[in-house]
Protein backbone atom coordinates (compact mmCIF):
# COMPACT_ATOMS: atom_id res chain seq x y z
CA UNK A 1 0.00 0.00 0.00
CA UNK A 2 1.36 3.49 -0.81
CA UNK A 3 2.60 5.58 2.10
CA UNK A 4 2.77 9.33 2.70
CA UNK A 5 6.24 10.70 2.08
CA UNK A 6 5.97 13.01 5.12
CA UNK A 7 4.32 11.03 7.90
CA UNK A 8 4.62 7.46 6.59
CA UNK A 9 0.89 6.82 6.96
CA UNK A 10 -0.56 4.04 4.80
CA UNK A 11 -2.87 5.66 2.29
CA UNK A 12 -5.31 3.68 0.16
CA UNK A 13 -6.19 6.77 -1.88
CA UNK A 14 -2.91 8.71 -2.10
CA UNK A 15 -2.42 12.14 -3.63
CA UNK A 16 0.43 12.56 -6.10
CA UNK A 17 1.94 16.06 -6.24
CA UNK A 18 2.29 17.27 -9.81
CA UNK A 19 5.19 19.53 -8.84
CA UNK A 20 7.58 17.29 -6.92
CA UNK A 21 6.21 13.85 -7.84
CA UNK A 22 5.78 12.74 -4.22
CA UNK A 23 2.87 10.80 -2.72
CA UNK A 24 0.99 12.21 0.25
CA UNK A 25 -2.00 11.69 2.51
CA UNK A 26 -4.89 14.16 2.64
CA UNK A 27 -3.23 16.10 5.45
CA UNK A 28 0.01 16.71 3.54
CA UNK A 29 -1.24 16.82 -0.06
CA UNK A 30 -0.99 20.62 -0.42
CA UNK A 31 2.47 21.81 -1.59
CA UNK A 32 2.87 24.10 1.41
CA UNK A 33 2.15 21.18 3.77
CA UNK A 34 4.97 18.98 2.49
CA UNK A 35 7.64 21.63 1.78
CA UNK A 36 7.27 21.03 -1.94
CA UNK A 37 10.55 21.74 -3.73
CA UNK A 38 8.67 22.44 -6.94
CA UNK A 39 7.13 25.65 -5.64
CA UNK A 40 10.40 27.56 -5.46
CA UNK A 41 12.47 25.47 -7.85
CA UNK A 42 10.34 25.68 -10.97
CA UNK A 43 8.83 29.15 -10.37
CA UNK A 44 5.70 28.47 -12.41
CA UNK A 45 2.71 30.42 -11.18
CA UNK A 46 1.22 30.55 -14.66
CA UNK A 47 0.79 26.80 -14.87
CA UNK A 48 -1.48 26.80 -11.81
CA UNK A 49 -3.08 30.22 -11.50
CA UNK A 50 -3.64 31.24 -15.10
CA UNK A 51 -7.40 31.77 -15.50
CA UNK A 52 -7.20 32.50 -19.24
CA UNK A 53 -9.42 35.56 -18.68
CA UNK A 54 -6.91 38.32 -17.93
CA UNK A 55 -3.40 38.27 -19.35
CA UNK A 56 -2.32 40.97 -16.92
CA UNK A 57 -2.49 38.41 -14.09
CA UNK A 58 0.62 36.74 -15.46
CA UNK A 59 2.59 39.98 -15.47
CA UNK A 60 2.04 41.20 -11.94
CA UNK A 61 5.27 42.44 -10.43
CA UNK A 62 6.89 42.35 -13.87
CA UNK A 63 7.01 38.55 -13.98
CA UNK A 64 6.16 37.36 -17.46
CA UNK A 65 5.92 33.62 -18.02
CA UNK A 66 8.77 33.37 -20.51
CA UNK A 67 9.83 30.40 -22.59
CA UNK A 68 11.18 28.37 -19.64
CA UNK A 69 7.97 28.86 -17.68
CA UNK A 70 5.81 27.84 -20.63
CA UNK A 71 7.89 24.71 -21.25
CA UNK A 72 8.09 23.55 -17.64
CA UNK A 73 4.63 24.69 -16.55
CA UNK A 74 1.83 22.33 -15.66
CA UNK A 75 0.73 22.21 -19.30
CA UNK A 76 4.19 22.58 -20.83
CA UNK A 77 6.08 20.04 -22.89
CA UNK A 78 8.65 19.46 -20.15
CA UNK A 79 6.26 19.80 -17.21
CA UNK A 80 5.79 16.04 -17.01
CA UNK A 81 9.46 15.51 -16.14
CA UNK A 82 9.21 17.46 -12.89
CA UNK A 83 9.81 14.84 -10.24
CA UNK A 84 10.80 12.30 -12.88
CA UNK A 85 14.24 13.51 -14.06
CA UNK A 86 15.91 10.46 -12.50
CA UNK A 87 13.79 8.20 -14.68
CA UNK A 88 14.36 10.43 -17.71
CA UNK A 89 18.14 10.05 -17.30
CA UNK A 90 17.68 6.32 -16.77
CA UNK A 91 15.83 6.06 -20.07
CA UNK A 92 18.49 8.15 -21.85
CA UNK A 93 21.19 5.82 -20.53
CA UNK A 94 19.51 2.78 -22.06
CA UNK A 95 18.69 4.55 -25.34
CA UNK A 96 22.33 5.59 -25.65
CA UNK A 97 23.51 2.09 -24.81
CA UNK A 98 21.29 0.57 -27.51
CA UNK A 99 22.59 3.17 -29.97
CA UNK A 100 26.12 2.03 -29.15
CA UNK A 101 25.15 -1.58 -29.78
CA UNK A 102 23.60 -0.72 -33.14
CA UNK A 103 26.62 1.29 -34.29
CA UNK A 104 29.30 -1.08 -33.00
CA UNK A 105 27.80 -4.57 -33.17
CA UNK A 106 25.34 -4.43 -36.05
CA UNK A 107 26.71 -1.73 -38.35
CA UNK A 108 30.39 -2.02 -37.50
CA UNK A 109 30.85 1.74 -37.08
CA UNK A 110 32.96 1.60 -33.93
CA UNK A 111 35.00 4.67 -34.83
CA UNK A 112 31.77 6.66 -35.25
CA UNK A 113 30.51 5.37 -31.90
CA UNK A 114 33.75 6.40 -30.19
CA UNK A 115 33.58 9.88 -31.70
CA UNK A 116 29.95 10.25 -30.67
CA UNK A 117 29.94 8.77 -27.16
CA UNK A 118 33.46 8.35 -25.75
CA UNK A 119 35.36 11.08 -23.91
CA UNK A 120 38.96 10.37 -24.90
CA UNK A 121 42.45 11.70 -24.25
CA UNK A 122 42.91 11.88 -28.04
CA UNK A 123 40.01 14.29 -28.57
CA UNK A 124 38.98 16.04 -25.36
CA UNK A 125 37.91 18.99 -27.53
CA UNK A 126 34.89 16.99 -28.73
CA UNK A 127 32.68 18.86 -26.29
CA UNK A 128 29.53 16.84 -27.06
CA UNK A 129 31.23 13.77 -25.60
CA UNK A 130 31.44 15.57 -22.25
CA UNK A 131 27.69 14.89 -22.03
CA UNK A 132 27.14 11.83 -24.22
CA UNK A 133 29.84 9.87 -22.38
CA UNK A 134 27.76 10.14 -19.19
CA UNK A 135 24.92 8.18 -20.76
CA UNK A 136 27.07 5.75 -22.76
CA UNK A 137 28.41 2.61 -21.06
CA UNK A 138 31.10 0.03 -21.62
CA UNK A 139 28.99 -3.09 -21.22
CA UNK A 140 25.77 -4.64 -19.99
CA UNK A 141 26.82 -5.12 -16.36
CA UNK A 142 28.21 -1.59 -16.29
CA UNK A 143 24.88 -0.01 -17.21
CA UNK A 144 22.86 -2.40 -15.05
CA UNK A 145 24.86 -1.48 -11.94
CA UNK A 146 24.49 2.24 -12.54
CA UNK A 147 20.81 1.84 -13.40
CA UNK A 148 20.04 0.10 -10.11
CA UNK A 149 21.65 2.86 -8.05
CA UNK A 150 20.00 5.64 -10.07
CA UNK A 151 16.58 3.98 -9.90
CA UNK A 152 16.60 3.56 -6.12
CA UNK A 153 18.54 6.60 -4.91
CA UNK A 154 18.08 9.22 -7.64
CA UNK A 155 14.43 10.01 -6.78
CA UNK A 156 15.30 10.53 -3.10
CA UNK A 157 17.86 13.22 -3.91
CA UNK A 158 15.69 14.71 -6.66
CA UNK A 159 12.76 15.03 -4.26
CA UNK A 160 14.93 16.92 -1.79
CA UNK A 161 16.79 19.36 -4.07
CA UNK A 162 14.20 19.64 -6.86
CA UNK A 163 14.29 18.32 -10.41
CA UNK A 164 16.16 21.19 -12.04
CA UNK A 165 18.96 21.20 -9.45
CA UNK A 166 19.14 17.42 -9.57
CA UNK A 167 19.60 17.56 -13.35
CA UNK A 168 22.39 20.12 -12.95
CA UNK A 169 24.08 18.02 -10.25
CA UNK A 170 23.95 14.87 -12.37
CA UNK A 171 25.24 16.47 -15.57
CA UNK A 172 27.90 18.73 -14.04
CA UNK A 173 29.31 16.03 -11.76
CA UNK A 174 29.30 13.54 -14.63
CA UNK A 175 31.18 15.91 -16.92
CA UNK A 176 33.72 16.96 -14.30
CA UNK A 177 34.34 13.35 -13.28
CA UNK A 178 34.95 12.32 -16.89
CA UNK A 179 37.25 15.25 -17.60
CA UNK A 180 39.17 14.57 -14.38
CA UNK A 181 39.62 10.94 -15.40
CA UNK A 182 41.14 11.68 -18.80
CA UNK A 183 43.13 14.53 -17.25
CA UNK A 184 44.71 12.10 -14.79
CA UNK A 185 45.45 9.71 -17.66
CA UNK A 186 47.21 12.45 -19.60
CA UNK A 187 49.36 13.25 -16.57
CA UNK A 188 50.06 9.73 -15.29
CA UNK A 189 50.17 7.87 -18.63
CA UNK A 190 51.23 10.38 -21.29
CA UNK A 191 51.13 9.08 -24.84
CA UNK A 192 48.80 6.18 -24.00
CA UNK A 193 45.33 6.73 -25.49
CA UNK A 194 42.43 6.16 -23.13
CA UNK A 195 38.77 7.05 -22.83
CA UNK A 196 35.91 7.05 -20.38
CA UNK A 197 32.19 6.28 -20.56
CA UNK A 198 29.51 5.77 -17.96
CA UNK A 199 27.37 7.58 -15.40
CA UNK A 200 29.42 6.32 -12.46
CA UNK A 201 30.80 9.76 -11.58
CA UNK A 202 27.30 11.25 -11.55
CA UNK A 203 25.96 8.23 -9.62
CA UNK A 204 28.64 8.69 -6.96
CA UNK A 205 27.64 12.35 -6.66
CA UNK A 206 24.05 11.27 -5.99
CA UNK A 207 25.28 8.81 -3.35
CA UNK A 208 27.45 11.52 -1.82
CA UNK A 209 24.52 13.89 -1.43
CA UNK A 210 22.32 11.18 0.07
CA UNK A 211 25.10 10.11 2.44
CA UNK A 212 25.26 13.62 3.87
CA UNK A 213 21.48 14.00 4.12
CA UNK A 214 20.84 10.61 5.72
CA UNK A 215 24.02 8.63 6.50
CA UNK A 216 22.10 6.02 8.48
CA UNK A 217 19.85 5.00 5.58
CA UNK A 218 19.91 1.20 5.49
CA UNK A 219 20.64 -0.37 2.12
CA UNK A 220 20.96 -4.03 1.17
CA UNK A 221 24.24 -4.99 -0.43
CA UNK A 222 23.53 -7.51 -3.18
CA UNK A 223 19.90 -7.17 -2.01
CA UNK A 224 20.79 -9.32 1.02
CA UNK A 225 23.33 -7.76 3.40
CA UNK A 226 22.01 -4.73 5.35
CA UNK A 227 24.57 -1.92 5.77
CA UNK A 228 24.22 1.79 6.59
CA UNK A 229 24.75 4.09 3.64
CA UNK A 230 27.74 5.87 5.20
CA UNK A 231 29.60 2.56 5.53
CA UNK A 232 28.84 1.59 1.95
CA UNK A 233 30.02 4.98 0.68
CA UNK A 234 33.17 4.84 2.80
CA UNK A 235 33.97 1.33 1.61
CA UNK A 236 33.42 2.22 -2.03
CA UNK A 237 35.63 5.30 -1.68
CA UNK A 238 38.36 3.22 -0.04
CA UNK A 239 38.30 0.68 -2.87
CA UNK A 240 38.51 3.48 -5.47
CA UNK A 241 41.47 5.09 -3.70
CA UNK A 242 43.29 1.76 -3.46
CA UNK A 243 42.92 0.89 -7.13
CA UNK A 244 43.70 4.43 -8.27
CA UNK A 245 46.97 4.31 -6.34
CA UNK A 246 47.78 0.83 -7.65
CA UNK A 247 48.75 1.17 -11.32
CA UNK A 248 47.53 -1.72 -13.44
CA UNK A 249 45.21 -3.08 -10.75
CA UNK A 250 42.16 -1.03 -11.63
CA UNK A 251 40.84 -3.38 -14.28
CA UNK A 252 40.04 -0.55 -16.70
CA UNK A 253 37.61 1.07 -14.24
CA UNK A 254 37.61 4.88 -13.94
CA UNK A 255 38.25 4.98 -10.19
CA UNK A 256 39.39 8.60 -10.20
CA UNK A 257 36.10 9.62 -11.83
CA UNK A 258 34.28 7.82 -8.99
CA UNK A 259 36.23 9.78 -6.40
CA UNK A 260 35.67 13.14 -8.10
CA UNK A 261 31.94 12.47 -8.36
CA UNK A 262 31.77 11.46 -4.71
CA UNK A 263 33.63 14.58 -3.56
CA UNK A 264 31.27 16.78 -5.57
CA UNK A 265 28.26 15.01 -4.08
CA UNK A 266 29.53 15.29 -0.50
CA UNK A 267 30.28 18.99 -0.96
CA UNK A 268 26.88 19.70 -2.51
CA UNK A 269 25.16 17.67 0.19
CA UNK A 270 26.78 19.83 2.86
CA UNK A 271 25.61 22.93 1.02
CA UNK A 272 21.94 21.94 0.78
CA UNK A 273 21.65 20.10 4.07
CA UNK A 274 19.21 21.78 6.41
CA UNK A 275 17.90 24.24 3.82
CA UNK A 276 14.50 22.65 4.29
CA UNK A 277 13.05 19.85 6.34
CA UNK A 278 14.01 16.36 5.22
CA UNK A 279 10.97 14.06 5.17
CA UNK A 280 11.24 11.53 7.97
CA UNK A 281 10.13 8.72 5.69
CA UNK A 282 10.33 8.23 1.97
CA UNK A 283 9.65 5.19 -0.14
CA UNK A 284 12.99 3.82 -1.34
CA UNK A 285 12.84 3.82 -5.12
CA UNK A 286 10.30 6.62 -5.38
CA UNK A 287 7.49 6.64 -7.89
CA UNK A 288 8.13 7.04 -11.53
CA UNK A 289 5.58 7.72 -14.21
CA UNK A 290 2.78 5.72 -12.60
CA UNK A 291 5.29 3.42 -10.90
CA UNK A 292 4.84 1.89 -7.43
CA UNK A 293 6.92 2.71 -4.40
CA UNK A 294 9.68 0.35 -3.32
CA UNK A 295 10.51 -1.03 0.11
CA UNK A 296 12.44 0.85 2.73
CA UNK A 297 12.41 4.14 4.59
CA UNK A 298 14.33 7.39 4.38
N, C-alpha and C positions, 0 to 999 in steps of 0.2 A: 504494500500500500504506500502511496506517495506520502512524504513527510514535509512539513513546513521547514524552510531553510533557516528560519529565525528561532523558533521555539522547539522544533523537532516533533511537533504534534502530528499524529497520524491523521490524514485528511482524505476522506473518500471522494470529496469533490474539490480538488485543489484549484487554486487560481494561479495562472502562469503570467508573470509580468512581461509585457511586450517590450519593456525597455532593457531589463537586465537578464531576462531569460530564466529567472528563478521561479520556484514554486512555493506558494504561501497559503496559509490558512486564511479564513475570513478576517481575522483580527489584524493580520500583517499584510494584507493584499495591496493596500495603497502604497505607492512609492515612498511617501514620507514616513510610513510605518516600518519599512524594512531598509531604510538608508540606501535607497536605490542609487547605484552608481550612474545609471543612465540619465538621471535628471540633470546632473552637472556635467557629465562627460560628453553627452551628445548635443546638448544645448539646442533642443528642437521644440520650442513652444508651438510652432506652426502645425506640426503634425498632430497635436492633440487639441489645441484651442481654436484652430481656424474654423470659423462658422460659415465661410463662403459668402457672407452677406456684406462685409465691410472690409475692404483691403487695408484700410488704415490701421486695423487692429494689429496686423503683422508688423507695422512699422513704428509702434510705440517705443519711445526712447531711442529712436534711430536704429532699431535692430531689424533690418530686412532679412528675409529668409536666406537668400543666397543659394548658390549652387550646391554647396555641401549640405545645407539644411534640407534642401529639396530631395537630395539623393538619399540621405540617411534618415529622413523623417519617417513617420509611421506608414505613410503611403509611398515612400520612395523606393527606388530600385534596390538600394543597399540596406534599407531599413530592416529587412528580414535577418541580416547577419548580426544585428546587435544581440549579444549574448551567445552567439553561435560561431564566433571567429575561430575558436579552437577546432571546431568541426570543419570549418571552411579550409583551414590550413591542412587538416588531416586529409581532406579530399584532394587538395592540390598536390600533396605529397604522393598520393597513389596515382593520380593522373600523370604526374611527371615521371614516376617510375615506369608506368606502362609505356609512355612515350620513349623512354630510354630503351626498353625492351624491343619496341618496334624498330627503332633506328639501328640498334646494334645487332639484335638477334635475327630479325626477319629481313631487314633491308641491307644489312651489312655496312651501314654508314657510321662506323664507330668514330671516325674523325669529326664528323658533323655533330655527333652526340657530345663528344668532349668539348668542342667549341661552344656548344649551346648550354651545357649543364655543369661542366667541371671548372672549378676555380683552380688554376694551375700556376706554378712558378714560371712557366714559359710565357704565359700571357695574362698577367694580373691586370692589365689594362682593359681586358674584356669586362667592362663594368656590369653587363647584364648577368654575368656568372656570379657576381657577388650575391645576387638574389636567387637565381635559378639553382645554384649549388646547394642552397638550404633545403630545397624540396626534392632534389635528386638524391639517389642513394646507391650504394655500391653492391647491394644484393638483397635477397628476400628477407633474410634474418635481420639485416641492418634496419630495413624499413619497418619490419614487424615490431622490433624492440622499441624504436622511437614512437611508433604509433600507439603502443600500449600506454606508454608514459604520458603522451600528449592527450590521449582519450580520457584517462582517469584524473590527471592532475591539472591539465590546461584549463578546464572550466572552473576549477576552484580559484585559480589566480585571476582568470578573466572576470569572474563575478566580483572579486574584491576591487580590482583596479579599474574595471571598465573595459569594454571591447576595444576602443580605439587605442588606449594606452597598452593593452595587452598585445595588440598587433604591432605597435611600435617596439615594444620590448622584444618580441619574438624575432622580428626582422633585423633590428639593429644588433642584437646580441648574436644572431646567426651570422650576419655579415662580418662583424668584428672578430668573432671566433675563427671564421674561415680565413680572413686576412692575416690574423695572428699566426695561424698554423703554417701558411705558406711563407710568411715572413720568417718564422723560426727555421723553416727548411732552407731558405736562401742563406741564412746566417750559419747554420750548423752543418749543412750539406751543400755547399756551393757547387754549381755545375751539375748536380744530379736532379733531373726533372721530377717533379712530384705534383700531386693535385689533391683536392679535398672535395668531398660531397657529403651531404647528410645534414639533418636537422639537430644533430647531437648537441652542438653548442647552444642552440636556442632552447633545446629541451633542458639542458643543465641550468640555464638561466631561470626557467620556470620552476625547476626544483629548488634553486637557490632562494627565490622569492618565497616559496611555500615553506621552506625550512625556517626562514626568519619569522614568518607569520604564525606558524604553528609547528614548532620543532617536535612536539610530542605526538603528532599524527601517526597513528599506527598503520603500517603498510605490511603487505604479505609478500615476502621475497619468494619468487617462484610460485606465488599464489598459495604458499603453505606456511612459511616461517614468518611469524610476526616480529617486526622490528620497528622501533621508532624512526621517524623520518630523519632526524638529526644524525642518527648512527649510520643509516644507509648513505646519506650524503657525505658524511665524513669518510666512510669506508671507500666510497667511489672516488672521492678526491684523492685519498691516499694511494689507491691503485694507479690513478692517472699520473700522479707525481712520480711514483716508482718507475713506471714504464717510460715516462718522458725522460727521466734521468738515466735510463738504461738503454743506450743505443743498440738497435737491432732486436730488442726484446718486445717492442710494441706491437708486433704483428700487423703492421700497416694501419693501425688505428690512430686517429688524430687526437691523441691524449691532450696535447696543448690546447686544442680548440675546446675540449671539455672543460679544462681548468679556466680558460678565459670566460666561457659562458657562465660557469658557476660563480666566478668572482663578480661578474656583472649582475647576476641575479641576487647574490647576497647583498651587494651594495644598494641595488634598487629596492630590495625588500626592507632594508633599514630606513630608506628614505620614505617609503609609503606606510610603514608600520605605525599604527596608532592614528592615522589621519581620519579614520572613521571606524566605527565599531565593527569588529570581526564577528560574523554570525557564530553562535556557539555550536551550531550543528549544521552541516551541509551533507548532502548525499554525495558520496564519493563516486565520481564519474559524471555527475551533473545530468542535465537533460538536453539532448540535442534536439533537432527538428522533430518533435513528436516522440523522442526517445525516452525510455524509462530511467529512473534513478538507479544507481548501483548501490552495493552494500557499503557500510562504513559510516563514520562520522567525522566531521571536521569541527 
